């Protein structure tokens, strides 16, 4: 994948992969919690900088290959769609004001 992205830092990909696995583990743990709304809100708050960082990598030219840029654009699209879906679900189930 490092070659397809055009980066010479495969350790960076290992770090990102480890962070994404931890993110997944926390989300799986949070699904069984009574206060899932708080965890979902936190998740949304963390998705924004993730998508922004990926866009920044593309804009500043850190990903030199077309394949790499396309992979990041697909990731950005998937994460953005899931974030919007989660945001809409949170708003659809919002408790009445004052509760």
Secondary structure, DSSP 4 states (H G I P E B T S, - for coil): -HHHHT-S-HHHHHHHHHHHHHHHHHHHHHTTSTTHHHHHHHHHHHHHHHHHHHHHHHHTT---SHHHHHHHHHHHHHHHHHHHHHHHHHHHTPPPTT-
